[in-house]
Amino acid sequence: MREKFAQQLEKNKTVTEESFAEMKTKTYHNGDDVKVGDKILFGMTLEIDENEQKQISMIMLCENQIDYYETDDRHVIADTYLPIIKLK
């Protein structure tokens, strides 16, 4: 799973006190608090309702949470900076 976030792990900056103060959302998708020094990563989750309507949402996670997720292959898109993921 780490390879899906390789670009973000390389390019995203860590949270500083200044950037933390400016953040509107200070919790990750799983409810954990964002902390100074974290490297925030982004992924997309896919929900499909009973009418086969698809809704993609962007979520925030941190590096230590990557292993909680796996690729969601129900909807395939080209390799992207924001992978479509689901909880294991």
C-alpha positions as CSV (number, residue, x, y, z in Angstrom):
1,M,0.0,0.0,0.0
2,R,2.9,2.3,0.7
3,E,3.7,2.5,-3.0
4,K,0.2,4.1,-3.6
5,F,1.3,7.0,-1.4
6,A,4.9,7.2,-2.6
7,Q,4.5,10.6,-4.3
8,Q,2.7,12.1,-1.3
9,L,5.3,10.7,1.2
10,E,8.0,12.3,-0.9
11,K,6.4,15.7,-1.6
12,N,3.9,16.5,1.2
13,K,5.3,18.6,4.0
14,T,5.0,17.9,7.7
15,V,2.6,19.8,9.8
16,T,4.2,22.8,11.5
17,E,2.7,24.9,14.4
18,E,1.9,27.6,11.9
19,S,0.2,25.2,9.4
20,F,-1.7,23.5,12.3
21,A,-3.1,26.8,13.5
22,E,-4.5,27.5,10.0
23,M,-6.0,24.0,9.5
24,K,-9.8,23.8,9.4
25,T,-9.9,20.1,10.0
26,K,-7.6,18.8,12.7
27,T,-8.6,15.2,12.8
28,Y,-8.0,12.3,10.4
29,H,-10.6,10.1,8.8
30,N,-10.4,7.6,11.7
31,G,-10.8,10.4,14.4
32,D,-7.2,10.6,15.5
33,D,-5.9,14.2,16.1
34,V,-3.5,15.7,13.7
35,K,-0.2,16.6,15.4
36,V,2.7,18.9,14.6
37,G,5.3,16.8,12.8
38,D,2.7,14.5,11.1
39,K,2.8,14.1,7.3
40,I,-0.7,14.4,6.1
41,L,-1.7,12.1,3.3
42,F,-4.9,12.1,1.2
43,G,-6.9,9.2,-0.3
44,M,-10.3,8.7,-1.8
45,T,-13.1,6.4,-0.6
46,L,-15.8,5.1,-2.8
47,E,-19.4,4.5,-1.7
48,I,-21.9,2.8,-4.0
49,D,-25.6,2.9,-3.0
50,E,-28.4,0.5,-3.9
51,N,-29.0,2.3,-7.2
52,E,-25.3,1.8,-8.2
53,Q,-24.7,5.6,-7.8
54,K,-21.0,6.2,-6.9
55,Q,-19.8,8.8,-4.5
56,I,-16.1,9.5,-4.1
57,S,-14.9,11.4,-1.0
58,M,-11.4,12.6,-0.1
59,I,-10.1,11.6,3.3
60,M,-7.1,12.6,5.3
61,L,-4.8,10.0,6.9
62,C,-1.2,10.0,8.3
63,E,1.7,7.7,7.5
64,N,1.1,5.4,10.4
65,Q,-2.4,4.7,9.2
66,I,-1.5,3.5,5.7
67,D,-1.5,-0.2,6.8
68,Y,-5.2,0.1,7.8
69,Y,-6.2,0.5,4.2
70,E,-6.0,-1.4,0.9
71,T,-6.7,-0.5,-2.7
72,D,-10.4,-0.4,-3.6
73,D,-10.7,-2.1,-7.0
74,R,-14.4,-1.6,-7.5
75,H,-13.6,1.5,-9.5
76,V,-10.4,1.7,-11.4
77,I,-8.8,4.9,-12.5
78,A,-5.3,5.6,-13.9
79,D,-2.5,5.9,-11.3
80,T,-3.2,9.0,-9.4
81,Y,-1.7,11.1,-6.7
82,L,-4.9,10.3,-4.6
83,P,-5.5,6.5,-4.5
84,I,-9.0,5.0,-4.1
85,I,-8.8,3.0,-0.8
86,K,-10.9,1.2,1.7
87,L,-10.5,-0.1,5.2
88,K,-9.1,-3.6,5.4
